[in-house]
Amino acid sequence: MRRRAESWIEHRPAPLTLTDTEILDWLGEYCDQAVYNRPTPEYTGGFTLYCNDIKTSAATLRATVCLAAAKWKEANK
């Protein structure tokens, strides 16, 4: 039963810790599109990044970039 449960869980790498300068550099180099999603009664809102075929969403731009950078790093090992 445990294996079945593990197959339903999305693997997410731990977000990287980036400085402000590293975030701006990463956005400029890897990010194709950044979208701010306004909150609605059904959705909390936040940011979505589209970077080299990787879609990442989080509540803040910093959290979104750090998670996207971690996903990109894992995909390009």
Secondary structure, 3 states (H helix, E strand, C coil): CHHHHHHHCCCCCCCCCCCHHHHHHHHHHHCCEEEEECCCCCCCCEEEEEECCEEEEECCHHHHHHHHHHHHHHHCC
